[in-house]
Amino acid sequence: KIHHKLLSRVLGLKEGGERSISEIEESIFPANIYSSEINQSELFQFALEDLDSLAPWLERTDAVSINRLRRLTGLKKNEWTEWLSNPISINPGGRIGSIIEAERKLSYSIPIAIEWNILNNNKSNAMLDLTKEFLEEKTNIHPIKISGMIDRVDLVPFDNGKQIIDTEGSTTIAPINISNSDWKPRRKIIIRELKTSDKNPIERHKQGLLEEIQLAIYSRIWELTHPGDLVIGAGISVLGHNTEHFVEIHPEFLQEIPKYSIGKTTNILKSKYQFRQWLESRISLILKSAAGALEGRVHPTPSEEACKFCKVSSICPVAMVGEKL
């Protein structure tokens, strides 16, 4: 919430919707936190004001509140009390300070959406699907409807850094295989999934790419609902003691990245896939799993984290809730 509120306050982003490109081009709002020229101390003040509103319980004197306060802000209880009585710009600290520091490094990444609601914004009723060339023959595969919210969507400018849209780019939906086509993007996109984690940040990013399906689903559904957009990268932003914005980049665009900052780029998929092959593989797996479920083949994969969000965990014989199995 602190992260989203900071982007909303400085960049004019609204949760659930999509930022107008004209606001960026006409400099109504800064393109990103880096270009806002607001110093770290002032950004930290904004964040502390939002923290006070979101978590008034931090004023308590119990050990949990004091520990959380220190972890979030780097402030002791008396320093927090003093700041509340006289809110001023101070040096950033704690996890919130880490979020601000990481955000200010994204000099070439332009946020255009946070918590983008797929169902509310999907006016074309796009369904997740693959053309038959990517699916085995005689499989009962059908398109599926996707719901959910994409944590964050960023634009990446073209080579000169000032051109957000290539007016000569295609206006049709990006094909899965772009290397063998004449299709060229009008806009280049990065999909970010935000996670709060105390795990090794790079391991959390690897898990998002290799074990989970959100990044692939969100990448393709954004392309399906935005003809002309090409997702060139996706990754996990780990908001923790040391915030890191990881992004796996399509190798064709990797050479454009080093001189610009869009986060910590990775090439984890190189041993198995290229980026678009990974996207095709994940979507194929999702569609086949959905088809199997319709035919009654469901294989639960219980975990405490997954079962917290499952709507049928109360009647599932293998559900894990806390220490109960």
C-alpha contacts under 8 A as a table, 3 or more apart, distances in Angstrom:
res1	aa1	res2	aa2	distance
1	K	4	H	5.11
1	K	5	K	5.94
2	I	5	K	5.15
2	I	6	L	6.15
2	I	47	A	6.15
2	I	50	D	6.55
2	I	51	L	6.70
2	I	96	I	7.71
3	H	6	L	5.27
3	H	7	L	6.55
3	H	99	I	7.08
4	H	7	L	5.19
4	H	8	S	6.13
4	H	15	E	7.71
4	H	114	I	7.05
5	K	8	S	4.90
5	K	9	R	5.93
5	K	47	A	7.81
5	K	50	D	7.38
6	L	9	R	5.17
6	L	10	V	6.14
6	L	43	L	7.70
6	L	46	F	7.13
6	L	47	A	6.49
7	L	10	V	5.44
7	L	11	L	5.39
7	L	12	G	6.99
7	L	13	L	6.16
7	L	33	I	7.51
8	S	11	L	5.47
8	S	12	G	4.72
8	S	13	L	4.28
8	S	14	K	5.90
8	S	15	E	7.88
9	R	12	G	5.81
9	R	13	L	7.46
10	V	29	F	7.50
10	V	30	P	7.47
10	V	33	I	7.06
10	V	36	S	7.44
11	L	29	F	5.39
11	L	30	P	5.79
11	L	31	A	7.00
11	L	32	N	6.61
11	L	33	I	7.36
12	G	19	R	7.83
12	G	29	F	6.53
13	L	17	G	7.98
13	L	18	E	7.49
13	L	19	R	6.05
13	L	112	I	7.03
13	L	113	A	6.69
13	L	114	I	7.28
14	K	17	G	5.91
14	K	18	E	7.30
14	K	19	R	7.51
14	K	113	A	7.41
14	K	114	I	7.06
15	E	113	A	7.18
15	E	114	I	5.26
15	E	115	E	5.31
15	E	116	W	6.69
16	G	113	A	7.29
16	G	114	I	6.27
16	G	115	E	4.89
16	G	116	W	4.22
16	G	117	N	5.06
16	G	149	M	7.58
17	G	113	A	6.24
17	G	114	I	7.28
17	G	115	E	7.60
17	G	116	W	5.54
17	G	117	N	7.03
17	G	121	N	7.38
18	E	112	I	5.82
18	E	113	A	4.82
18	E	114	I	7.70
18	E	116	W	7.05
19	R	23	E	7.68
19	R	112	I	4.77
19	R	113	A	6.03
20	S	23	E	5.51
20	S	24	I	7.24
20	S	112	I	7.64
21	I	24	I	5.27
21	I	25	E	6.26
22	S	25	E	4.94
22	S	26	E	5.74
23	E	26	E	5.38
23	E	27	S	5.91
23	E	28	I	4.92
23	E	29	F	5.97
24	I	27	S	4.99
24	I	28	I	6.29
24	I	29	F	5.96
24	I	30	P	6.49
24	I	31	A	5.60
25	E	28	I	7.84
27	S	30	P	6.00
27	S	31	A	7.57
30	P	33	I	7.14
30	P	35	S	6.00
30	P	36	S	5.21
31	A	35	S	6.35
31	A	36	S	7.44
31	A	110	I	5.53
31	A	111	P	7.44
32	N	35	S	5.52
32	N	36	S	6.38
32	N	106	L	7.63
32	N	107	S	7.06
32	N	109	S	7.03
32	N	110	I	5.41
32	N	111	P	6.58
33	I	36	S	5.12
33	I	37	E	7.44
33	I	38	I	7.59
33	I	103	E	6.51
33	I	104	R	5.63
33	I	106	L	7.74
33	I	107	S	7.81
34	Y	37	E	6.33
34	Y	38	I	7.93
34	Y	103	E	7.30
34	Y	104	R	4.60
34	Y	105	K	6.61
34	Y	106	L	6.57
34	Y	107	S	5.32
35	S	107	S	7.01
38	I	42	E	6.53
38	I	43	L	6.64
39	N	42	E	5.57
39	N	43	L	6.36
40	Q	43	L	5.08
40	Q	44	F	6.05
40	Q	91	N	7.20
40	Q	92	P	6.72
40	Q	100	I	7.03
40	Q	101	E	7.48
41	S	44	F	5.03
41	S	45	Q	6.25
41	S	89	S	5.00
41	S	90	I	5.09
41	S	91	N	5.11
41	S	92	P	6.02
42	E	45	Q	4.94
42	E	46	F	6.38
42	E	89	S	5.21
42	E	90	I	7.46
43	L	46	F	5.10
43	L	47	A	6.31
43	L	100	I	7.17
44	F	47	A	4.97
44	F	48	L	6.10
44	F	89	S	7.03
44	F	90	I	7.12
44	F	91	N	7.33
44	F	92	P	5.56
44	F	96	I	7.52
44	F	97	G	6.68
44	F	100	I	7.27
45	Q	48	L	5.09
45	Q	49	E	6.22
45	Q	87	P	7.29
45	Q	88	I	6.48
45	Q	89	S	5.27
45	Q	90	I	6.93
46	F	49	E	5.26
46	F	50	D	6.46
47	A	50	D	5.13
47	A	51	L	6.05
47	A	96	I	7.36
48	L	51	L	4.78
48	L	52	D	6.11
49	E	52	D	5.26
49	E	53	S	6.51
49	E	87	P	7.94
50	D	53	S	5.07
50	D	54	L	6.09
51	L	54	L	5.03
51	L	55	A	5.69
51	L	56	P	7.77
52	D	55	A	5.40
52	D	56	P	5.34
52	D	58	L	7.74
53	S	56	P	6.12
55	A	58	L	5.94
56	P	59	E	6.11
57	W	60	R	5.64
57	W	65	S	7.08
58	L	61	T	7.98
58	L	65	S	5.19
58	L	66	I	7.02
58	L	68	R	7.60
58	L	69	L	6.24
59	E	65	S	7.38
59	E	77	K	7.72
59	E	80	W	7.99
59	E	81	T	7.36
60	R	65	S	6.08
60	R	66	I	7.52
61	T	65	S	6.57
61	T	66	I	6.40
61	T	77	K	7.66
62	D	65	S	5.59
62	D	66	I	6.36
63	A	66	I	5.17
63	A	67	N	6.04
64	V	67	N	5.19
64	V	68	R	6.10
65	S	68	R	5.13
65	S	69	L	5.99
66	I	69	L	5.10
66	I	70	R	6.22
66	I	76	K	7.25
66	I	77	K	6.21
67	N	70	R	5.19
67	N	71	R	6.19
68	R	71	R	5.09
68	R	72	L	5.99
69	L	72	L	5.21
69	L	73	T	5.90
69	L	74	G	7.09
69	L	75	L	6.60
69	L	76	K	7.29
69	L	77	K	7.48
70	R	73	T	5.44
70	R	74	G	4.46
70	R	75	L	5.09
70	R	76	K	5.95
70	R	77	K	7.94
70	R	94	G	6.74
71	R	74	G	5.79
71	R	94	G	5.29
71	R	95	R	6.24
71	R	241	H	7.85
72	L	93	G	7.68
72	L	94	G	4.80
72	L	95	R	4.74
72	L	96	I	5.64
73	T	92	P	7.29
73	T	93	G	5.06
73	T	94	G	4.16
73	T	95	R	6.24
73	T	96	I	5.89
73	T	97	G	6.76
74	G	92	P	7.90
74	G	93	G	4.67
74	G	94	G	4.25
74	G	95	R	7.79
75	L	79	E	5.78
75	L	80	W	5.99
75	L	93	G	7.41
75	L	94	G	7.79
76	K	79	E	5.18
76	K	80	W	6.21
77	K	80	W	5.16
77	K	81	T	6.22
78	N	81	T	5.03
78	N	82	E	6.10
79	E	82	E	5.05
79	E	83	W	6.11
80	W	83	W	5.03
80	W	84	L	6.16
81	T	84	L	5.17
81	T	85	S	6.49
82	E	85	S	5.28
82	E	86	N	6.37
83	W	86	N	4.98
83	W	87	P	4.99
83	W	88	I	6.93
84	L	87	P	5.53
92	P	96	I	7.40
92	P	97	G	4.49
92	P	98	S	7.87
92	P	100	I	7.98
93	G	96	I	6.60
93	G	97	G	4.38
93	G	98	S	6.97
94	G	97	G	5.26
94	G	98	S	6.40
94	G	241	H	6.91
95	R	98	S	4.90
95	R	99	I	6.26
95	R	239	L	7.51
95	R	240	G	5.83
95	R	241	H	5.07
95	R	242	N	7.08
95	R	243	T	7.55
96	I	99	I	5.03
96	I	100	I	6.38
97	G	100	I	5.17
97	G	101	E	6.18
98	S	101	E	5.07
98	S	102	A	6.13
98	S	240	G	7.65
98	S	241	H	6.74
98	S	242	N	5.85
98	S	243	T	5.59
99	I	102	A	5.27
99	I	103	E	6.11
99	I	239	L	6.64
99	I	240	G	7.97
99	I	242	N	7.92
99	I	243	T	5.63
100	I	103	E	5.10
100	I	104	R	6.21
101	E	104	R	5.36
101	E	105	K	6.77
102	A	105	K	5.38
102	A	106	L	7.13
102	A	243	T	6.12
102	A	244	E	6.45
102	A	245	H	7.28
103	E	106	L	5.53
104	R	107	S	6.80
105	K	261	S	6.63
105	K	262	I	7.82
105	K	263	G	7.38
106	L	109	S	5.48
106	L	261	S	5.26
106	L	262	I	5.02
106	L	263	G	6.01
107	S	260	Y	7.09
107	S	261	S	5.36
107	S	262	I	6.73
108	Y	156	V	6.52
108	Y	157	P	7.25
108	Y	161	G	7.55
108	Y	260	Y	5.67
108	Y	261	S	5.10
108	Y	262	I	5.45
109	S	154	D	5.95
109	S	155	L	5.94
109	S	156	V	5.39
109	S	157	P	7.72
109	S	261	S	7.04
109	S	262	I	5.06
110	I	154	D	5.03
110	I	155	L	4.89
110	I	156	V	6.41
111	P	114	I	7.79
111	P	152	R	7.18
111	P	153	V	5.90
111	P	154	D	4.18
111	P	155	L	6.29
112	I	152	R	7.77
112	I	153	V	5.80
112	I	154	D	5.54
112	I	155	L	6.76
113	A	116	W	5.86
113	A	151	D	7.91
113	A	152	R	5.56
113	A	153	V	5.07
113	A	154	D	7.12
114	I	150	I	6.82
114	I	151	D	5.27
114	I	152	R	4.40
114	I	153	V	6.51
115	E	149	M	5.09
115	E	150	I	5.14
115	E	151	D	4.50
115	E	152	R	6.25
116	W	121	N	7.71
116	W	149	M	5.03
116	W	150	I	4.93
116	W	151	D	6.61
116	W	152	R	7.20
117	N	120	N	5.50
117	N	121	N	6.05
117	N	147	S	7.65
117	N	148	G	6.14
117	N	149	M	4.48
117	N	150	I	6.69
118	I	121	N	5.43
118	I	122	N	5.73
118	I	146	I	7.23
118	I	147	S	5.58
118	I	148	G	5.77
118	I	149	M	5.83
118	I	150	I	7.39
119	L	122	N	5.24
119	L	146	I	7.44
119	L	147	S	5.58
119	L	148	G	7.26
120	N	123	K	7.49
122	N	125	N	5.37
122	N	126	A	6.64
122	N	225	T	6.36
123	K	126	A	7.93
124	S	225	T	6.88
126	A	145	K	7.65
126	A	221	I	7.50
126	A	224	L	6.25
126	A	225	T	6.31
127	M	143	P	5.63
127	M	144	I	5.46
127	M	145	K	5.08
127	M	146	I	6.85
127	M	221	I	7.67
127	M	224	L	7.92
128	L	143	P	5.42
128	L	144	I	5.33
128	L	145	K	6.36
128	L	146	I	6.87
128	L	217	I	7.78
128	L	220	R	7.46
128	L	221	I	6.43
128	L	224	L	7.89
128	L	283	I	7.93
129	D	142	H	7.24
129	D	143	P	4.71
129	D	144	I	6.90
129	D	283	I	7.56
129	D	287	L	7.38
130	L	134	F	6.53
130	L	135	L	7.35
130	L	143	P	7.83
130	L	280	E	7.77
130	L	283	I	7.44
130	L	284	S	7.17
131	T	134	F	5.99
131	T	135	L	7.22
132	K	135	L	5.12
132	K	136	E	7.53
132	K	137	E	7.83
133	E	136	E	7.79
134	F	280	E	7.59
134	F	284	S	7.59
135	L	139	T	7.54
135	L	284	S	6.98
136	E	139	T	6.09
140	N	291	A	6.52
141	I	287	L	6.37
141	I	288	K	6.39
141	I	291	A	5.76
142	H	287	L	7.09
142	H	291	A	7.02
143	P	287	L	7.21
144	I	287	L	7.28
144	I	290	A	7.76
146	I	221	I	7.89
150	I	153	V	7.29
150	I	191	I	7.79
150	I	192	R	7.77
150	I	193	E	7.10
150	I	218	Y	6.37
151	D	192	R	6.38
151	D	193	E	5.32
151	D	194	L	6.13
152	R	191	I	6.19
152	R	192	R	5.10
152	R	193	E	6.46
152	R	194	L	7.59
153	V	189	I	6.98
153	V	190	I	5.87
153	V	191	I	4.91
153	V	192	R	6.16
154	D	189	I	5.74
154	D	190	I	5.07
154	D	191	I	6.56
154	D	192	R	7.78
155	L	164	I	7.50
155	L	187	R	7.14
155	L	188	K	5.84
155	L	189	I	4.80
155	L	190	I	6.33
156	V	164	I	7.15
156	V	187	R	7.54
156	V	188	K	5.34
156	V	189	I	5.98
156	V	190	I	7.24
156	V	262	I	7.90
157	P	160	N	7.55
157	P	161	G	5.24
157	P	162	K	6.42
157	P	163	Q	5.64
157	P	164	I	4.61
157	P	165	I	7.41
157	P	187	R	7.67
157	P	188	K	6.96
158	F	161	G	5.67
158	F	162	K	7.17
158	F	163	Q	5.53
158	F	164	I	6.26
158	F	165	I	7.61
158	F	166	D	7.63
158	F	188	K	7.73
159	D	163	Q	7.66
159	D	256	E	7.21
160	N	163	Q	6.51
161	G	164	I	7.65
163	Q	166	D	6.88
164	I	187	R	6.69
165	I	186	R	5.37
165	I	187	R	5.26
166	D	169	G	5.31
166	D	185	P	7.24
166	D	186	R	4.62
166	D	187	R	6.56
167	T	186	R	6.26
168	E	186	R	6.99
169	G	183	W	7.66
169	G	184	K	5.19
169	G	185	P	4.96
169	G	186	R	4.17
169	G	187	R	7.87
169	G	228	G	6.84
170	S	183	W	6.02
170	S	184	K	5.51
170	S	185	P	5.79
170	S	186	R	5.98
170	S	227	P	7.90
170	S	228	G	5.27
171	T	186	R	7.21
171	T	227	P	5.47
171	T	228	G	4.48
172	T	227	P	4.72
172	T	228	G	5.39
173	I	223	E	6.34
173	I	224	L	5.92
173	I	226	H	7.06
173	I	227	P	4.20
173	I	228	G	5.76
173	I	229	D	7.34
174	A	178	I	7.31
174	A	183	W	7.12
174	A	185	P	7.57
174	A	223	E	6.48
174	A	224	L	7.68
174	A	227	P	6.78
174	A	228	G	6.39
174	A	229	D	6.83
174	A	230	L	6.17
175	P	178	I	5.77
175	P	183	W	7.70
176	I	276	R	6.24
176	I	277	Q	7.92
176	I	279	L	7.72
176	I	280	E	6.64
177	N	180	N	6.41
177	N	181	S	7.34
177	N	276	R	6.54
177	N	277	Q	7.77
178	I	181	S	5.29
178	I	182	D	7.58
178	I	183	W	6.47
178	I	184	K	7.97
184	K	228	G	7.82
185	P	188	K	6.54
185	P	228	G	5.39
185	P	229	D	5.74
185	P	230	L	5.65
186	R	228	G	5.04
186	R	229	D	5.92
186	R	230	L	7.72
187	R	228	G	6.48
187	R	229	D	4.85
187	R	230	L	6.32
188	K	229	D	6.00
188	K	230	L	5.17
188	K	231	V	6.00
188	K	232	I	6.22
189	I	229	D	6.70
189	I	230	L	5.83
189	I	231	V	4.47
189	I	232	I	5.83
189	I	233	G	6.90
190	I	231	V	5.66
190	I	232	I	6.11
190	I	233	G	4.82
190	I	234	A	5.41
190	I	247	V	7.80
191	I	215	L	7.07
191	I	218	Y	7.26
191	I	219	S	6.17
191	I	231	V	7.13
191	I	233	G	6.53
191	I	234	A	4.63
191	I	235	G	6.62
192	R	215	L	7.57
192	R	234	A	5.73
192	R	235	G	5.22
192	R	236	I	5.72
192	R	237	S	6.35
192	R	247	V	7.60
193	E	215	L	6.94
193	E	235	G	6.34
193	E	236	I	4.89
193	E	237	S	5.95
194	L	236	I	5.90
194	L	237	S	4.76
194	L	238	V	6.09
194	L	239	L	6.98
195	K	236	I	6.87
195	K	237	S	6.14
195	K	238	V	5.01
195	K	239	L	5.96
196	T	238	V	5.75
196	T	239	L	4.78
196	T	240	G	5.76
197	S	201	P	7.58
197	S	204	R	7.83
197	S	238	V	6.36
197	S	239	L	6.63
197	S	240	G	5.82
198	D	201	P	7.66
198	D	240	G	6.22
198	D	241	H	7.44
199	K	203	E	7.18
199	K	204	R	6.56
200	N	203	E	5.37
200	N	204	R	6.45
201	P	204	R	5.15
201	P	205	H	6.39
201	P	238	V	5.94
201	P	244	E	6.94
202	I	205	H	4.99
202	I	206	K	6.23
202	I	246	F	7.59
203	E	206	K	5.00
203	E	207	Q	6.15
204	R	207	Q	5.06
204	R	208	G	6.34
204	R	236	I	7.22
204	R	238	V	7.48
205	H	208	G	5.10
205	H	209	L	6.49
205	H	235	G	6.34
205	H	236	I	4.94
205	H	237	S	7.60
205	H	238	V	7.76
205	H	246	F	6.69
206	K	209	L	5.17
206	K	210	L	5.95
206	K	211	E	7.82
206	K	268	I	7.29
207	Q	210	L	5.31
207	Q	211	E	5.10
207	Q	212	E	6.50
208	G	211	E	5.95
208	G	212	E	5.03
208	G	213	I	7.35
208	G	214	Q	7.60
208	G	215	L	6.99
208	G	235	G	7.21
208	G	236	I	6.53
209	L	212	E	6.21
209	L	213	I	7.55
209	L	215	L	7.01
209	L	235	G	7.22
212	E	215	L	7.51
213	I	216	A	5.54
213	I	217	I	6.18
213	I	282	R	6.65
213	I	286	I	7.71
214	Q	217	I	5.18
214	Q	218	Y	5.95
215	L	218	Y	5.29
215	L	219	S	5.95
215	L	234	A	6.43
215	L	235	G	7.01
216	A	219	S	5.12
216	A	220	R	6.27
216	A	279	L	5.57
216	A	282	R	6.29
216	A	283	I	6.84
217	I	220	R	5.48
217	I	221	I	6.04
217	I	282	R	7.99
217	I	283	I	6.85
218	Y	221	I	5.20
218	Y	222	W	6.01
219	S	222	W	5.42
219	S	223	E	6.57
219	S	231	V	6.15
219	S	234	A	7.32
220	R	223	E	5.06
220	R	224	L	6.15
220	R	231	V	7.78
220	R	279	L	7.62
221	I	224	L	4.96
221	I	225	T	6.17
222	W	225	T	5.26
222	W	226	H	5.97
222	W	229	D	7.90
223	E	226	H	5.02
223	E	227	P	6.18
223	E	228	G	7.56
223	E	229	D	5.63
223	E	230	L	6.26
223	E	231	V	7.00
224	L	227	P	6.36
226	H	229	D	5.67
231	V	234	A	7.46
232	I	249	I	5.83
232	I	250	H	5.26
232	I	253	F	7.08
232	I	275	F	7.91
233	G	247	V	5.90
233	G	248	E	5.21
233	G	249	I	4.29
233	G	250	H	6.00
233	G	275	F	7.76
234	A	247	V	5.10
234	A	248	E	5.39
234	A	249	I	6.91
235	G	245	H	7.50
235	G	246	F	5.30
235	G	247	V	4.13
235	G	248	E	5.74
236	I	245	H	6.48
236	I	246	F	5.50
236	I	247	V	6.75
237	S	243	T	7.30
237	S	244	E	5.72
237	S	245	H	4.22
237	S	246	F	5.71
238	V	243	T	5.51
238	V	244	E	5.39
238	V	245	H	6.45
238	V	246	F	7.84
239	L	242	N	7.06
239	L	243	T	4.62
239	L	244	E	6.82
240	G	243	T	5.18
244	E	263	G	7.39
244	E	264	K	7.15
245	H	263	G	4.96
245	H	264	K	5.96
246	F	263	G	5.67
246	F	264	K	4.73
246	F	265	T	5.90
246	F	266	T	7.00
247	V	262	I	7.89
247	V	263	G	6.46
247	V	264	K	6.16
247	V	265	T	4.97
247	V	266	T	6.05
248	E	265	T	5.76
248	E	266	T	4.83
248	E	267	N	5.89
248	E	268	I	7.08
248	E	269	L	7.94
248	E	275	F	7.74
249	I	253	F	6.88
249	I	254	L	6.00
249	I	265	T	6.59
249	I	266	T	6.72
249	I	267	N	6.84
249	I	275	F	6.91
250	H	253	F	5.64
250	H	254	L	6.29
250	H	274	Q	6.80
250	H	275	F	4.94
250	H	276	R	7.27
251	P	254	L	4.84
251	P	255	Q	7.55
251	P	267	N	7.99
251	P	274	Q	7.05
251	P	275	F	7.24
252	E	255	Q	7.14
253	F	256	E	5.52
253	F	257	I	7.02
254	L	257	I	5.37
254	L	258	P	7.62
255	Q	258	P	6.69
256	E	259	K	7.09
256	E	260	Y	7.66
257	I	260	Y	5.36
257	I	261	S	7.00
257	I	262	I	7.53
258	P	261	S	7.14
262	I	265	T	7.66
267	N	270	K	5.79
268	I	271	S	7.25
269	L	272	K	5.50
269	L	273	Y	5.26
269	L	274	Q	6.11
269	L	275	F	6.95
269	L	278	W	7.48
270	K	273	Y	5.51
270	K	274	Q	5.85
273	Y	276	R	7.83
273	Y	277	Q	5.47
273	Y	278	W	5.47
274	Q	277	Q	5.23
274	Q	278	W	6.12
275	F	278	W	5.13
275	F	279	L	6.33
276	R	279	L	4.89
276	R	280	E	6.20
277	Q	280	E	5.08
277	Q	281	S	6.05
278	W	281	S	5.06
278	W	282	R	6.11
279	L	282	R	5.33
279	L	283	I	6.22
280	E	283	I	5.28
280	E	284	S	6.02
281	S	284	S	5.16
281	S	285	L	6.24
282	R	285	L	5.12
282	R	286	I	6.24
283	I	286	I	4.98
283	I	287	L	6.15
284	S	287	L	5.26
284	S	288	K	6.16
285	L	288	K	5.23
285	L	289	S	6.07
286	I	289	S	5.14
286	I	290	A	6.19
287	L	290	A	5.09
287	L	291	A	6.17
288	K	291	A	5.01
288	K	292	G	6.11
289	S	292	G	5.04
289	S	293	A	6.18
290	A	293	A	5.07
290	A	294	L	6.36
291	A	294	L	5.20
291	A	295	E	6.54
292	G	295	E	5.09
292	G	296	G	6.39
292	G	297	R	5.09
292	G	298	V	7.03
293	A	296	G	4.97
293	A	297	R	4.88
293	A	298	V	5.22
294	L	297	R	7.33
300	P	318	V	7.66
302	P	306	A	6.46
302	P	307	C	6.23
302	P	318	V	6.60
302	P	319	A	5.80
302	P	320	M	6.19
303	S	306	A	5.24
303	S	307	C	5.85
303	S	319	A	7.49
303	S	320	M	5.81
304	E	307	C	5.35
304	E	308	K	6.31
304	E	320	M	5.25
304	E	321	V	5.71
304	E	322	G	6.27
305	E	308	K	5.51
305	E	309	F	7.41
306	A	309	F	5.74
306	A	310	C	6.48
307	C	310	C	4.98
307	C	313	S	6.01
307	C	319	A	6.18
307	C	320	M	6.09
307	C	321	V	6.73
308	K	313	S	7.84
308	K	321	V	7.10
310	C	313	S	5.50
311	K	314	S	7.68
312	V	315	I	5.74
312	V	316	C	6.26
313	S	316	C	4.90
313	S	319	A	5.48
314	S	319	A	7.44
316	C	319	A	5.39
318	V	325	L	6.49
319	A	325	L	6.21
320	M	323	E	7.12
320	M	324	K	5.78
320	M	325	L	4.79
321	V	324	K	5.30
321	V	325	L	6.73
